[in-house]
């Protein structure tokens, strides 16, 4: 195949940080193991069935008009089965044509930033220009304590990793001399993304972290809740101070949603999901105060009939400042048919009414 015969990038698929006039909706796949968590009881058939089911859900999400998919990265147990987000996204890329594919997030402190740049480039090429790159330093203490040689170095490793990742994506014949990473001879990432200058999506749970991300001119990822507003305001102010454009289109807020024909039915599903999520987080060994922070994203925050969910989500978007909503539908212990019902009802009875929410 000659270069002239290769189709161009999918220019008809705008990035998530484009089109500020509309709200965009992104599905989040945690891919949690549904079987017995006892290591000796692990069942590969159960794992495969979960992956196949999630891929089918994502194909349906594309048909329903969702704008994208993100997947997580976790290690050491069945909290999620995605230790390598790019492997999962590459599989999704071959099954979809329009939705954009991203990370929430890749754990930069675990990986060599150069390799992440290469893998992100592969996903972007395989998906015809649909990759969105998300990186963080890791949020669960029970994971960081196992994979970080010296947790006191975590912030420094993260900052240096961001610098190297951005330069690896954007530059050619690069050398690098850092505290933790060294590229001793001129080197170039192959393959690079179609748009190597795209912004990263970076998580913040505290205003000072949002400020740092804004100063770098990158995009923000946080919770879809009023408590995220101070993070967004510090982010936006720092971005402006450093000459970077930043608005709600640069902010993805994550939440979990259960839509049902009645509020009572949705609440029953939420109560079951919360019980399962709390048991699972406890089984991971998380301290209660840490589990309480992450519980909402996996237990059903926005729940009810389509009308109830529309109003709750409208309030969350306006209160937080986000114009990108990342939705968890599939939660461990929640029946597949309940999660699929939520995804379908959300697409047909919630998304259309919120697309044009005023800035």
PAMAR-205132 format. One line per 8 residues: for each residue x, y, z of C-alpha. Coordinates in Angstrom, 2 decimals. Layout:
X:Y:Z | ... $
This chain:
0.00:0.00:0.00 | 1.37:3.39:-0.95 | 1.10:6.47:1.23 | -1.27:7.97:-1.34 | -3.75:5.08:-0.96 | -4.00:5.25:2.84 | -7.22:6.97:4.00 | -6.76:10.22:5.94 $
-7.54:10.63:9.61 | -11.20:10.73:10.59 | -11.54:14.51:10.53 | -15.32:14.15:11.03 | -14.79:13.03:14.65 | -14.11:16.19:16.70 | -11.94:15.91:19.79 | -13.65:16.04:23.16 $
-12.20:19.50:23.80 | -13.69:20.85:20.58 | -17.29:22.07:20.05 | -17.74:24.01:23.32 | -21.31:24.88:22.41 | -22.57:21.34:23.12 | -22.43:18.89:26.01 | -20.63:15.63:25.20 $
-21.27:12.25:26.81 | -18.59:9.62:27.30 | -19.08:6.06:28.50 | -16.66:4.71:31.15 | -15.74:1.01:31.14 | -14.19:-0.17:34.40 | -14.50:-3.86:33.34 | -14.82:-5.18:36.89 $
-14.44:-8.91:37.51 | -17.87:-10.35:38.33 | -16.70:-13.69:39.72 | -15.45:-14.80:43.12 | -12.50:-12.60:44.17 | -10.68:-15.45:45.90 | -7.54:-15.91:43.74 | -7.93:-19.68:43.64 $
-11.49:-19.24:42.30 | -10.52:-17.09:39.30 | -12.40:-18.16:36.16 | -11.01:-17.07:32.76 | -14.36:-17.86:31.13 | -16.02:-15.32:33.43 | -13.36:-12.75:32.54 | -13.79:-13.33:28.81 $
-17.58:-13.09:29.06 | -17.25:-9.73:30.82 | -14.91:-8.35:28.16 | -17.15:-9.52:25.32 | -20.20:-8.03:27.02 | -18.48:-4.68:27.57 | -17.33:-4.52:23.96 | -20.90:-5.15:22.79 $
-22.12:-2.39:25.11 | -19.59:0.02:23.60 | -20.65:-0.86:20.06 | -24.22:-0.12:21.11 | -23.12:3.15:22.74 | -21.64:4.26:19.43 | -24.89:3.47:17.64 | -26.83:5.39:20.30 $
-24.79:8.55:19.75 | -22.34:8.63:22.66 | -19.23:10.69:21.97 | -16.60:8.39:23.39 | -15.32:5.70:25.70 | -12.74:5.81:28.45 | -11.31:2.93:30.40 | -9.38:2.82:33.65 $
-6.09:1.28:34.77 | -5.83:-0.71:37.99 | -3.70:-3.57:39.27 | -3.43:-6.48:41.72 | -7.07:-7.69:41.95 | -10.43:-7.79:40.19 | -11.42:-4.19:40.90 | -10.93:-3.82:37.17 $
-9.46:-6.17:34.58 | -7.70:-3.44:32.61 | -4.06:-3.30:33.72 | -3.25:-2.09:30.19 | -5.83:0.40:28.86 | -4.27:0.56:25.41 | -4.78:-3.16:24.82 | -8.48:-2.75:25.58 $
-8.80:0.39:23.46 | -7.07:-1.28:20.52 | -9.69:-4.04:20.66 | -12.47:-1.45:20.79 | -10.90:0.47:17.91 | -11.37:-2.46:15.56 | -15.07:-2.74:16.49 | -16.04:0.93:16.19 $
-15.79:3.77:13.67 | -16.89:7.04:15.26 | -16.55:7.27:19.04 | -13.31:8.60:20.45 | -11.25:6.39:22.77 | -9.45:7.52:25.91 | -7.98:6.71:29.30 | -9.22:7.59:32.76 $
-6.33:7.28:33.26 | -3.01:5.59:32.46 | -0.89:5.48:35.62 | 2.24:7.34:34.58 | 4.22:6.41:37.68 | 4.00:2.71:36.73 | 5.10:3.09:33.13 | 7.90:4.47:31.04 $
6.48:7.66:29.46 | 8.20:6.87:26.17 | 6.40:3.55:25.91 | 3.07:5.21:26.73 | 3.65:7.70:23.90 | 4.30:4.80:21.53 | 1.22:2.88:22.66 | -1.00:5.96:22.46 $
0.28:6.52:18.95 | -0.63:2.94:18.04 | -4.18:3.33:19.38 | -4.58:6.59:17.48 | -3.39:5.07:14.21 | -5.46:1.90:14.64 | -8.56:3.98:15.39 | -7.94:6.42:12.52 $
-7.24:9.40:14.73 | -9.73:8.84:17.57 | -7.41:8.57:20.59 | -7.64:10.85:23.65 | -4.68:10.49:26.02 | -5.28:10.54:29.78 | -2.55:10.16:32.39 | -2.38:10.36:36.18 $
-0.17:9.30:39.05 | -2.54:6.68:40.51 | -5.38:7.23:42.94 | -5.64:4.15:45.19 | -3.13:3.96:48.04 | -3.25:0.15:48.05 | -1.87:0.16:44.50 | 0.66:2.97:44.86 $
2.23:1.31:47.90 | 2.96:-1.81:45.86 | 4.29:-0.36:42.63 | 6.02:2.84:43.79 | 9.56:2.20:45.10 | 9.51:5.41:47.13 | 6.14:7.13:47.43 | 7.85:10.36:48.50 $
9.15:10.58:44.92 | 5.71:10.15:43.35 | 5.02:13.81:42.57 | 8.48:14.33:41.08 | 8.17:11.17:38.97 | 4.77:12.30:37.74 | 5.92:15.80:36.78 | 8.97:14.48:34.95 $
6.88:11.82:33.25 | 4.45:14.43:31.93 | 7.33:16.46:30.51 | 8.86:13.46:28.76 | 5.51:12.19:27.47 | 4.60:15.54:25.92 | 8.02:15.96:24.34 | 8.02:12.37:23.04 $
4.66:12.94:21.36 | 5.60:16.28:19.81 | 9.32:16.21:19.06 | 11.66:14.21:16.85 | 15.26:13.18:17.45 | 14.74:13.77:21.16 | 17.28:13.31:23.93 | 16.29:13.61:27.58 $
18.20:13.77:30.83 | 15.99:13.65:33.91 | 16.11:12.40:37.45 | 14.16:9.23:36.66 | 14.32:8.88:32.86 | 17.10:9.16:30.31 | 17.06:9.03:26.51 | 20.75:9.05:25.69 $
20.64:9.12:21.87 | 18.36:11.06:19.50 | 15.09:9.10:19.40 | 11.67:9.48:17.78 | 8.34:7.89:18.70 | 6.86:5.66:15.99 | 3.98:5.75:15.37 | 3.02:9.24:16.43 $
-0.67:10.21:16.68 | -2.29:12.08:13.80 | -2.40:15.11:16.11 | 0.69:14.87:18.34 | -0.06:18.27:19.87 | -3.38:17.21:21.41 | -3.89:18.06:25.07 | -3.67:15.37:27.71 $
-6.55:14.68:30.11 | -5.22:14.84:33.68 | -7.13:14.15:36.93 | -7.42:16.52:39.86 | -9.16:16.03:43.20 | -7.73:19.16:44.84 | -7.75:22.79:43.63 | -3.96:23.10:43.72 $
-3.65:20.14:41.35 | -6.19:21.73:39.02 | -4.09:24.90:39.09 | -0.98:22.97:38.08 | -2.80:21.24:35.20 | -4.09:24.60:33.99 | -0.59:26.08:34.06 | 0.54:23.24:31.77 $
-2.26:23.95:29.30 | -3.70:20.45:29.54 | -7.30:19.24:30.03 | -8.98:18.50:33.37 | -10.63:15.30:34.64 | -12.48:15.29:37.97 | -15.78:14.35:39.58 | -19.07:15.67:38.18 $
-20.21:17.37:41.37 | -20.47:20.86:42.90 | -17.35:20.08:44.96 | -15.34:20.12:41.72 | -16.12:23.80:41.05 | -13.15:25.18:43.05 | -10.88:22.77:41.17 | -12.24:24.02:37.85 $
-11.96:27.69:38.82 | -8.33:27.34:39.89 | -7.64:25.35:36.71 | -9.23:27.95:34.46 | -7.51:30.89:36.16 | -4.08:29.24:35.94 | -4.62:28.36:32.29 | -5.52:31.96:31.46 $
-2.52:33.26:33.41 | -0.23:31.10:31.28 | -1.90:31.97:27.97 | -3.95:28.79:27.54 | -7.61:28.68:26.54 | -9.73:26.74:29.03 | -13.48:26.34:29.39 | -16.04:23.70:30.24 $
-15.12:21.81:27.08 | -11.73:21.16:28.67 | -13.29:19.58:31.77 | -14.60:16.00:31.96 | -16.61:15.22:35.08 | -17.20:11.57:35.97 | -20.28:10.17:37.68 | -22.35:6.99:37.78 $
-25.89:6.80:36.45 | -28.84:4.45:36.84 | -31.93:5.24:34.74 | -35.13:3.24:35.22 | -38.85:3.58:34.45 | -39.54:4.58:38.07 | -37.54:6.34:40.76 | -38.21:3.44:43.13 $
-36.73:0.90:40.72 | -33.65:3.05:40.18 | -33.19:3.49:43.93 | -33.33:-0.27:44.51 | -30.56:-0.74:41.95 | -28.55:2.08:43.51 | -28.78:0.58:46.99 | -27.58:-2.77:45.69 $
-24.71:-1.16:43.75 | -23.60:0.87:46.76 | -23.55:-2.20:48.99 | -21.51:-4.17:46.43 | -19.11:-1.28:45.75 | -18.45:-0.69:49.45 | -17.81:-4.39:50.03 | -15.45:-4.46:47.05 $
-13.50:-1.36:48.11 | -13.19:-2.78:51.61 | -11.93:-6.06:50.18 | -9.23:-4.07:48.37 | -8.01:-2.87:51.75 | -8.84:0.82:51.29 | -9.19:2.92:54.43 | -12.81:4.03:54.94 $
-12.08:7.71:54.28 | -10.46:6.82:50.96 | -13.25:4.40:50.01 | -15.81:7.13:50.68 | -14.12:9.37:48.10 | -14.31:6.82:45.29 | -17.58:5.10:46.22 | -19.87:7.50:44.30 $
-18.27:6.81:40.92 | -19.15:3.13:41.23 | -22.38:3.13:43.24 | -24.94:5.26:41.39 | -24.92:9.01:42.04 | -27.44:10.18:39.46 | -30.44:7.86:39.70 | -34.11:7.89:38.78 $
-36.46:8.24:35.87 | -35.23:10.03:32.76 | -36.80:13.27:34.03 | -35.15:12.91:37.44 | -31.79:12.10:35.88 | -32.05:15.03:33.46 | -32.57:17.47:36.31 | -29.86:15.97:38.52 $
-27.34:15.96:35.68 | -28.27:19.47:34.58 | -27.57:20.70:38.10 | -24.28:18.78:38.31 | -23.03:20.15:34.99 | -23.93:23.73:35.83 | -22.57:23.52:39.37 | -19.26:21.93:38.41 $
-18.61:23.85:35.20 | -17.95:20.68:33.18 | -19.34:20.35:29.66 | -18.15:16.79:29.25 | -19.90:14.06:31.27 | -18.22:10.69:31.75 | -20.80:8.09:32.73 | -20.32:4.76:34.51 $
-23.28:2.50:33.72 | -21.78:-0.93:34.42 | -21.07:-1.38:38.13 | -20.01:-4.61:39.79 | -23.02:-6.59:40.94 | -25.50:-4.59:38.85 | -27.29:-6.92:36.40 | -26.27:-6.42:32.78 $
-29.85:-5.82:31.66 | -30.25:-3.02:34.23 | -27.04:-1.34:33.04 | -28.06:-1.66:29.39 | -31.48:-0.24:30.16 | -29.76:2.76:31.75 | -27.49:3.29:28.74 | -30.41:3.12:26.30 $
-32.82:5.29:28.27 | -30.07:7.83:28.93 | -29.28:8.06:25.21 | -32.88:8.47:24.09 | -34.46:10.43:26.95 | -31.64:12.36:28.65 | -28.85:13.19:26.19 | -30.99:14.98:23.57 $
-32.44:17.37:26.15 | -29.02:18.26:27.61 | -26.91:18.54:24.44 | -27.57:22.25:24.03 | -27.31:23.24:27.69 | -26.20:26.90:27.66 | -22.62:27.70:28.58 $
